[in-house]
Amino acid sequence: MKLQDFVVRQTQKALLDLVRSVEALPEGREDWVPAEGMRSALSMMQEVAVAPEFHIHLLRGGVLSPSFHTDLRAKAEGLRTIGDCIELAQVNTMQLCTAVMDFPEDRLDDEVVLPFGGGMTMSMADVVSQHYWNMTYHLGQVNAIQTALGDFVMH
């Protein structure tokens, strides 16, 4: 099995798992945070909705201008409901999965410099799997919100 096949399957599953957990939150709690400095489910889903655009851009060899990340953040903040986030996350994740499958296996070791300063780099193998990892990370955060609200059911 190619890495891309595995990543696409895991990415699609991670999105389904995350959506199921977010949709299980009590109505009106989408923007609730358990403590100062923590993020709401809505905030996490805003990120999940637009993050694939960043990864697609990298996979297709796009240049990361200083405004690229800022523009994505503004787009994310414009999403006002969990439903809007889910809809965009589904579309963008499907497009990312296509870009992952199209990415040449012999270029997975290539490195790209990230636009966050400090000369931080990431391999293209990391780029193809980053959205999966990020959604799994946020699934844990959503589950923590659920337990803080007294919901101990695994959704």
Secondary structure as UniProt FT lines:
FT   HELIX           3..23
FT   TURN            27..28
FT   TURN            30..31
FT   TURN            36..37
FT   HELIX           41..59
FT   TURN            60..61
FT   HELIX           66..77
FT   HELIX           82..102
FT   HELIX           105..107
FT   TURN            108..109
FT   STRAND          111..113
FT   TURN            115..116
FT   TURN            118..119
FT   STRAND          121..123
FT   HELIX           124..148
FT   TURN            149..150
//
